[in-house]
Amino acid sequence: MLKIENIVKTFNLTGNAEDIKVALNDVSLEVNEGDFITIIGGNGSGKSTLMNIISGVFSPDSGHIYIDGDCVDKLPEHKRAKYLGRVFQDPQMGTSPNMSVIENCEIAIRRGKKRSPFKWGFTKEHKEFFEEEMKKLDLGLEKRLNQKVGLLSGGQRQALTLLMANFEKPKILLLDEHTAALDPKTADKVMKITNDIVTKENITTLMITHNMKDAIKYGNRLIMLNNGRIILDIKGEEKANLTVEDLLKKFSENPDIVMNDKMILS
């Protein structure tokens, strides 16, 4: 489904040779169809850079990326939209606050498709589809289709963004700390919604999280990054038997890993 082959990505914001930052260092990863992979790592480990490389926000310095056997190295971000769905940490990034729920949904369902400047509006079929999809969230959004998204709570917006990202059943879903900005109770609800959507639809998913409990609880595979490298790849029964204490021990075995408070307290 997704093959990442010897990816290298460096940044140099100052132009000085001594300030080169290696964000990804010869990273290779094969993701099978239906995998739900949780990704953890300390600050600056390369997690978000990996997401941005997959989605086309950044181009790799070297290496290759294949989706469903197609090499997408040269495809810009907007042309990779047909393969990918993505939800960001900030609930405001995935929706337009001044547009209604149904308007946001209509844009999402047309994402990656050829658009005509002379056609805009909501078909009866689309409205019924949106209502049925909203009911799955159990947040009452099916009764608020005409309300501006900016009036929704952060959890409602994030759940809506998650739903919209999956309207066209992407080949790969990228979740970039999508519950980090939410309070614990709302984050837990959004994670349960996430798990329901991903498992029922069998969507290949990569999820960055700082919450080690979530990293263990959800998905069939867990990878840890440090200094731009994958240093841990746990799957199957080994992941099923994993504990937070086991992960903390793994971190302690790597003194270069910088953990933040979220990871320690989660």
TAPEZI-V207439 format. One record per backbone hydrogen bond with DSSP energy under -0.5 kcal/mol. NH is the residue of the N-H (numbers start at 1). CO is the residue of the C=O. If there is no record, write none. Layout:
<<NH & CO> <NH & CO>>
This chain:
<<2 & 31> <3 & 66> <4 & 29> <5 & 3> <5 & 64> <6 & 4> <7 & 27> <8 & 62> <9 & 24> <11 & 21> <19 & 16> <20 & 17> <21 & 11> <22 & 20> <23 & 9> <23 & 21> <24 & 9> <25 & 228> <26 & 24> <27 & 7> <29 & 4> <31 & 2> <31 & 29> <32 & 30> <35 & 32> <37 & 35> <37 & 205> <38 & 36> <38 & 221> <39 & 207> <40 & 223> <42 & 225> <43 & 258> <45 & 42> <50 & 46> <51 & 47> <52 & 48> <53 & 49> <54 & 50> <55 & 51> <56 & 52> <57 & 52> <58 & 52> <61 & 8> <62 & 8> <64 & 5> <66 & 3> <67 & 70> <68 & 1> <70 & 67> <72 & 65> <72 & 70> <75 & 72> <77 & 56> <79 & 76> <80 & 76> <80 & 77> <83 & 80> <84 & 80> <85 & 172> <87 & 174> <91 & 89> <93 & 90> <95 & 92> <97 & 95> <99 & 96> <101 & 147> <102 & 145> <104 & 100> <105 & 101> <106 & 102> <107 & 103> <108 & 104> <109 & 105> <110 & 106> <111 & 108> <113 & 110> <119 & 116> <120 & 118> <123 & 121> <127 & 123> <128 & 124> <129 & 125> <130 & 126> <131 & 127> <132 & 128> <133 & 129> <134 & 130> <135 & 131> <136 & 132> <136 & 133> <137 & 134> <138 & 134> <138 & 135> <139 & 134> <143 & 140> <144 & 141> <147 & 144> <149 & 99> <150 & 97> <151 & 148> <152 & 149> <157 & 153> <158 & 154> <159 & 155> <160 & 156> <161 & 157> <162 & 158> <163 & 159> <164 & 160> <165 & 161> <166 & 162> <166 & 163> <167 & 164> <169 & 166> <171 & 83> <172 & 83> <173 & 204> <174 & 85> <175 & 173> <175 & 206> <176 & 87> <176 & 174> <177 & 175> <177 & 208> <180 & 177> <181 & 89> <182 & 179> <187 & 183> <188 & 184> <189 & 185> <190 & 186> <191 & 187> <192 & 188> <193 & 189> <194 & 190> <195 & 191> <196 & 192> <197 & 193> <198 & 194> <199 & 195> <200 & 196> <201 & 197> <202 & 198> <203 & 198> <204 & 171> <205 & 35> <206 & 173> <207 & 37> <208 & 175> <209 & 39> <212 & 210> <215 & 211> <216 & 212> <217 & 213> <218 & 214> <220 & 36> <221 & 36> <222 & 234> <223 & 38> <224 & 232> <225 & 40> <226 & 229> <228 & 45> <229 & 226> <231 & 224> <231 & 229> <232 & 224> <234 & 222> <236 & 220> <238 & 235> <239 & 235> <240 & 236> <241 & 237> <242 & 239> <247 & 243> <248 & 244> <249 & 245> <250 & 246> <251 & 247> <252 & 248> <253 & 249> <254 & 251> <255 & 253> <257 & 254> <259 & 257> <264 & 260> <265 & 261> <266 & 262>>
